[in-house]
């Protein structure tokens, strides 16, 4: 059990005494709590390190209950502010990957093939270890429990089947009580204080090229990997070449490179123009947004360009309609900037002008927002905006909208720690409804919120 909450002006952390070393390690890594001395508390029942930092430690049955006053502490920025204030219990989803932050990924193994995936079921495989009595699989998918996913012995090793969602997952093997990474997996991540975890990406797209059986090398390149030519080597099969990949949501252009020659995917009818008069093949994942521009009936050509396609001018040609121009385009969740190019002239969206109605700026589309900033009970304010890590602390970039007596702004924020402040009629202030803050270089503090993946 791992629970944190705010009550009576104090931060409370409840940790089960039976928490496994890996689960405790994951908790500390997730919230960057290496300086608290939790390992010493669990291993030796000593709370001196915590008490020196102003924490109170109590033992309540099978729990360690750790608490500290929220305000007035100079060490708040080092530990307390790194936790998201909530009363919910952390579940397996808290350790799941923030997959929208991973553009693409391919698994890399040596001495064995990547784990097979069929109907979302992953077959984890540990090679060898014939003398082992018990082997377990532990990872972000089961809160690092060391004894609830038993692996089964085969003639060549140990296997376990587990249904997982597409994306990134961390794991280790527990062999007769000893934790070990997958030494055949070339992708691993440092947890921040000396330990590493193996990483496996459940793919969500299979790139396939039929034929070319006499080719020596075939590579995949696309917008997702910035068109690097020799990075994604495809695997030869009986019918051609293939490569399973994890792709995040959005529109992805790609081509195959066969012995140095570029080819469009003839088996895929989806395509977009390239800069050389040809076409790139396209994979679309996620929801579509219809961009519209009213008017301009005399225009010969209208192009959509934005941060989502690296501001290309030759790719997204809009279609003329009875009332103007439009183009459906698949986007991933995020804060996207864009403009229209009307017969060579760049312009912001007249229906979605940049803040301050500056026509030379970029229009902003918040697609599938995952958080709404709310500034309460300030009806007399004339202008309220939000600035933070998510918009490079731009005080003009994200004005809030007045709703009754409150001000609101839906945005898309990355998973993890987000720092921010409100700007109320020119005055920068902390979020009065959020007790979580940390000191900044100006000694005025920043509010903090933590977002966890729900995958």
C-alpha positions in Angstrom: 0.0 0.0 0.0 1.2 3.5 -0.9 -0.9 6.5 -0.1 -0.4 10.2 0.2 -2.8 13.0 1.3 -3.1 16.5 2.7 -4.9 16.9 6.0 -4.9 19.6 8.7 -2.1 21.5 7.0 0.2 18.5 6.9 1.4 16.1 4.2 0.8 12.5 5.1 2.5 9.4 3.5 1.3 5.9 4.4 3.6 3.0 3.4 3.0 -0.6 4.1 5.8 -2.3 6.1 5.5 -5.2 3.7 6.3 -3.1 0.6 8.8 -4.9 -1.5 12.2 -3.3 -2.1 11.3 -2.8 -5.8 8.0 -1.2 -5.0 9.6 1.2 -2.6 12.3 1.9 -5.1 9.7 2.7 -7.8 7.8 5.0 -5.4 11.0 6.9 -4.6 12.0 7.1 -8.2 8.6 8.3 -9.4 8.6 11.2 -6.9 12.3 11.8 -6.6 12.4 11.0 -2.8 15.9 9.7 -2.5 16.8 12.2 0.2 14.1 11.2 2.7 15.9 8.1 4.0 13.0 5.7 3.4 15.3 2.8 2.6 17.0 3.2 6.1 13.5 3.3 7.7 12.5 0.0 6.0 15.7 -1.9 6.3 16.8 -0.9 9.8 13.6 0.6 11.4 15.6 3.9 11.9 13.8 7.2 11.3 16.7 9.6 12.2 17.2 10.8 8.6 13.5 11.6 8.3 13.3 13.3 11.7 16.3 15.5 10.9 14.4 16.8 7.9 11.4 17.7 10.1 9.2 14.6 9.4 7.3 12.8 12.1 7.2 9.0 11.8 4.6 6.8 13.5 4.0 3.1 13.3 0.3 2.2 13.0 -0.2 -1.5 12.8 1.3 -2.6 9.5 2.0 0.9 8.3 4.6 3.6 8.5 2.8 6.9 8.7 5.1 9.8 7.8 3.9 13.5 8.1 5.2 17.0 7.9 3.8 20.5 8.0 3.2 21.9 4.6 4.0 25.6 5.0 7.0 27.4 6.3 9.5 24.7 5.6 12.6 25.5 3.7 12.9 21.9 2.6 9.5 21.7 1.0 11.0 22.1 -2.5 13.3 19.1 -1.9 10.7 16.5 -1.1 7.1 17.5 -0.2 6.4 19.6 -3.3 7.5 16.7 -5.5 4.3 14.8 -4.6 0.9 15.4 -6.1 -1.6 16.3 -3.4 -4.5 13.8 -3.5 -6.2 11.3 -1.3 -6.4 8.5 -3.8 -4.4 5.3 -3.4 -1.7 4.8 -6.0 -2.6 1.9 -8.3 -0.8 0.1 -11.1 -1.6 3.0 -13.5 0.6 5.3 -11.5 3.7 3.5 -12.8 2.5 3.2 -16.4 4.3 5.1 -19.1 3.3 8.5 -20.2 3.1 7.2 -23.8 2.1 10.4 -25.4 5.6 11.7 -24.6 7.2 8.8 -26.6 7.1 9.5 -30.4 8.1 6.0 -31.4 9.9 3.0 -30.1 11.3 -0.3 -31.3 12.5 -3.2 -29.1 16.1 -4.3 -29.3 17.1 -7.7 -28.1 20.3 -9.8 -28.5 20.6 -13.6 -28.3 16.8 -14.0 -28.4 13.9 -12.6 -30.4 11.7 -9.8 -29.0 8.8 -11.0 -26.9 5.9 -12.1 -29.0 2.6 -10.1 -28.8 -0.7 -11.6 -29.9 -4.1 -10.0 -29.2 -2.4 -7.7 -26.6 -0.9 -10.6 -24.7 2.9 -10.4 -24.3 4.9 -13.5 -23.7 7.8 -12.5 -21.5 10.7 -14.9 -21.8 13.8 -15.4 -19.6 16.4 -17.6 -21.2 18.2 -20.3 -19.3 18.3 -20.5 -15.5 17.5 -24.3 -15.5 18.5 -24.6 -11.8 16.1 -22.0 -10.6 13.3 -23.1 -8.4 11.0 -20.1 -8.7 11.0 -17.2 -11.2 8.6 -14.2 -11.0 8.0 -11.3 -13.3 7.7 -7.9 -11.7 7.2 -4.5 -13.3 5.3 -1.2 -13.6 2.3 -3.3 -14.7 1.9 -4.9 -11.2 3.4 -2.2 -8.9 6.6 -4.2 -8.8 5.1 -7.1 -6.8 7.8 -9.8 -6.4 5.6 -12.8 -6.1 2.2 -12.5 -7.9 3.3 -13.2 -11.5 4.9 -16.6 -11.5 6.8 -17.6 -14.7 6.5 -21.2 -16.0 9.5 -23.3 -16.8 10.1 -24.5 -20.4 12.9 -26.5 -22.0 14.8 -23.3 -22.7 13.9 -21.0 -20.0 10.9 -19.4 -18.3 7.8 -17.7 -19.7 4.8 -15.6 -18.5 1.9 -14.3 -20.5 0.5 -10.9 -19.6 -2.1 -8.7 -21.3 -0.7 -5.2 -21.7 -1.7 -2.0 -23.4 0.5 -0.6 -26.2 3.3 1.5 -25.0 6.2 1.5 -22.6 6.5 -0.9 -19.6 9.4 -1.4 -17.1 10.2 -4.9 -15.8 12.6 -7.2 -14.0 12.8 -10.9 -13.2 13.0 -12.3 -9.7 15.0 -15.5 -9.7 14.8 -17.4 -6.4 14.4 -14.0 -4.6 17.2 -12.3 -6.6 16.2 -9.3 -8.8 17.7 -9.1 -12.2 17.3 -7.1 -15.4 16.7 -8.9 -18.7 20.3 -9.1 -19.9 19.2 -9.9 -23.5 17.2 -6.7 -23.7 19.4 -3.8 -24.9 16.9 -1.1 -23.7 17.1 -0.2 -20.1 16.7 2.9 -18.0 18.5 4.1 -14.9 16.1 4.7 -12.0 18.1 7.6 -10.7 20.1 6.1 -7.9 22.2 3.2 -9.2 19.6 0.6 -10.3 18.3 -0.1 -13.8 15.1 -1.5 -15.2 14.5 -3.3 -18.5 12.1 -1.6 -20.8 9.6 -3.3 -23.3 7.4 -1.4 -25.7 4.2 -3.1 -26.7 3.9 -2.2 -30.4 0.8 -0.9 -32.0 1.7 -0.9 -35.7 3.4 -3.4 -38.0 5.3 -1.9 -40.9 5.4 -4.5 -43.7 7.1 -4.5 -47.2 6.4 -7.5 -49.4 9.0 -8.8 -51.8 12.6 -7.5 -52.2 13.9 -10.8 -51.0 17.2 -10.3 -52.7 17.8 -6.9 -50.9 20.7 -6.8 -48.5 19.3 -4.1 -46.2 15.9 -2.5 -45.8 15.3 0.4 -43.4 12.2 2.3 -42.3 12.4 6.1 -42.0 9.7 8.7 -41.3 8.6 11.9 -39.6 8.5 10.1 -36.3 12.3 9.5 -36.3 13.1 12.7 -38.2 13.8 10.7 -41.4 17.0 9.2 -40.0 18.0 6.7 -42.8 19.9 3.9 -41.0 18.2 3.8 -37.6 15.3 1.4 -38.0 16.5 -1.8 -39.7 13.6 -4.0 -40.9 13.6 -7.8 -40.3 13.6 -10.2 -43.3 10.7 -12.7 -43.4 9.5 -15.4 -45.9 7.5 -12.8 -47.7 9.5 -9.7 -47.4 10.4 -7.4 -44.6 8.7 -6.1 -41.5 9.2 -4.1 -38.3 6.8 -3.8 -35.3 6.8 -0.3 -33.8 5.1 1.7 -31.1 3.8 5.0 -32.5 2.1 7.7 -30.5 -1.1 9.4 -31.7 -1.0 11.6 -34.7 -0.2 11.6 -38.4 3.1 9.9 -39.4 4.7 10.0 -42.8 7.2 7.3 -43.9 9.0 5.5 -46.6 11.1 2.3 -47.0 14.8 2.4 -48.0 15.8 -0.7 -49.9 19.6 -0.9 -50.5 19.8 2.9 -50.5 16.7 3.5 -52.7 13.6 5.2 -51.3 10.2 3.5 -51.9 6.6 4.5 -51.0 4.5 1.8 -49.4 2.4 0.6 -52.4 0.2 -1.5 -50.0 -0.9 1.7 -48.2 -3.3 4.0 -50.1 -2.8 6.8 -47.5 -0.3 9.3 -48.7 0.8 13.0 -48.5 3.0 15.0 -50.9 6.7 15.2 -50.3 9.0 18.0 -51.1 10.3 16.4 -54.3 7.0 16.1 -56.2 6.4 12.5 -55.0 4.5 11.1 -52.0 5.1 9.8 -48.6 3.0 7.0 -47.2 1.0 7.8 -44.1 -0.1 6.2 -40.8 -2.8 7.9 -38.8 -3.4 7.1 -35.2 -6.0 8.8 -33.0 -8.8 11.3 -33.5 -9.2 13.7 -36.4 -9.7 17.5 -36.2 -11.3 19.4 -39.0 -9.4 22.7 -39.7 -11.6 25.3 -41.5 -11.0 28.6 -43.0 -14.1 30.6 -44.0 -14.1 32.7 -47.2 -11.3 33.3 -49.7 -13.3 32.0 -52.7 -10.8 33.5 -55.1 -7.8 31.8 -53.6 -6.0 29.3 -55.8 -4.3 27.3 -53.1 -4.6 27.2 -49.3 -2.2 25.2 -47.2 -2.3 24.2 -43.5 1.0 24.3 -41.7 1.8 23.9 -38.0 4.0 22.4 -35.3 2.4 19.0 -35.9 4.0 18.7 -39.4 7.2 20.7 -38.7 5.7 23.8 -40.5 5.9 22.2 -43.9 4.5 24.3 -46.8 4.0 21.6 -49.4 2.1 18.9 -47.5 -1.3 19.7 -46.2 -3.4 21.2 -49.1 -6.9 22.2 -47.9 -10.0 21.4 -49.9 -12.3 24.1 -51.2 -15.9 24.0 -49.9 -19.1 26.1 -50.5 -18.1 28.3 -47.6 -14.3 28.3 -47.6 -11.7 25.7 -47.1 -11.3 22.7 -44.9 -9.0 19.7 -44.1 -9.5 16.9 -41.6 -6.2 16.0 -39.9 -5.3 13.3 -37.3 -3.6 14.8 -34.2 -2.2 13.5 -31.0 -3.3 15.2 -27.7 -1.4 18.3 -27.1 -1.0 22.1 -27.6 -0.6 22.7 -31.3 0.3 25.9 -33.1 -0.8 26.5 -36.7 -1.3 28.9 -39.6 -2.9 29.0 -43.0 -1.0 29.9 -46.2 -3.3 31.5 -48.7 -1.7 31.8 -52.1 1.7 32.1 -50.4 0.6 34.5 -47.7 0.8 33.3 -44.1 -2.0 34.1 -41.7 -3.4 33.1 -38.4 -6.9 31.5 -38.1 -9.3 34.5 -38.2 -11.6 32.4 -35.9 -8.8 31.6 -33.5 -6.5 34.6 -33.3 -3.4 34.5 -31.2 -3.6 36.2 -27.7 -3.9 39.9 -28.1 -5.3 39.3 -31.6 -1.8 39.6 -33.1 -2.2 38.5 -36.7 1.5 37.8 -37.0 1.4 35.2 -34.2 0.3 31.6 -34.4 -3.1 30.2 -33.6 -3.2 27.7 -30.8 -5.3 24.5 -30.7 -5.5 22.6 -27.5 -6.5 19.1 -28.7 -7.9 16.7 -26.1 -7.0 18.7 -23.0 -6.2 16.6 -19.9 -6.3 19.3 -17.3 -8.3 22.5 -16.6 -6.7 25.4 -14.6 -9.3 27.1 -12.4 -8.8 30.4 -10.7 -11.8 30.8 -8.3 -13.8 33.7 -7.0 -12.2 36.7 -8.7 -15.0 38.2 -10.7 -13.6 41.7 -10.5 -10.3 40.8 -12.3 -10.0 42.1 -15.8 -7.5 39.6 -17.2 -6.2 36.3 -15.8 -3.7 34.0 -17.5 -1.5 31.0 -16.7 2.3 30.7 -17.3 4.4 27.7 -16.5 6.7 25.0 -17.8 4.1 24.0 -20.4 4.3 27.3 -22.3 7.8 28.5 -21.5 6.5 30.9 -18.8 4.9 33.1 -21.4 2.5 35.4 -19.5 0.6 36.3 -22.7 0.3 32.9 -24.3 -2.6 31.3 -22.3 -5.3 33.8 -21.2 -8.1 32.2 -19.1 -11.8 32.5 -19.9 -14.2 34.0 -17.3 -16.9 31.5 -16.3 -19.3 33.0 -13.7 -17.1 34.2 -10.8 -14.2 31.9 -11.9 -11.6 31.8 -14.6 -10.8 28.6 -16.5 -8.3 27.3 -19.0 -8.2 23.8 -20.5 -4.7 22.7 -21.5 -2.7 19.6 -22.3 0.1 19.0 -19.8 2.8 16.4 -19.8 2.8 13.6 -17.3 4.8 14.3 -14.2 5.8 17.5 -12.5 4.3 20.8 -13.8 5.2 24.2 -12.4 2.9 27.2 -12.9 1.6 30.6 -11.7 -1.4 32.8 -12.3 -1.0 36.3 -13.7 -4.0 38.4 -12.4 -4.1 41.9 -13.9 -0.4 41.8 -14.2 0.4 40.4 -10.8 2.1 37.0 -10.6 0.6 34.8 -7.8 0.6 31.3 -6.6 -2.5 29.1 -7.0 -4.4 29.9 -3.8 -6.3 26.6 -4.1 -3.2 24.4 -4.4 -1.1 23.8 -1.2 1.7 22.4 -3.3 4.5 24.8 -4.2 8.3 25.1 -4.3 10.7 27.9 -4.0 12.1 29.6 -7.2 15.1 31.7 -8.0 13.2 34.9 -7.2 12.1 33.6 -3.8 8.4 34.1 -4.9 7.6 30.4 -5.3 5.9 28.4 -8.0 2.8 26.2 -7.7 3.2 22.6 -8.6 0.9 19.8 -9.8 1.6 16.2 -10.7 -0.1 14.4 -13.5 -0.1 10.6 -13.6 -0.7 8.4 -16.6 -4.0 6.6 -16.7 -2.8 3.9 -19.1 
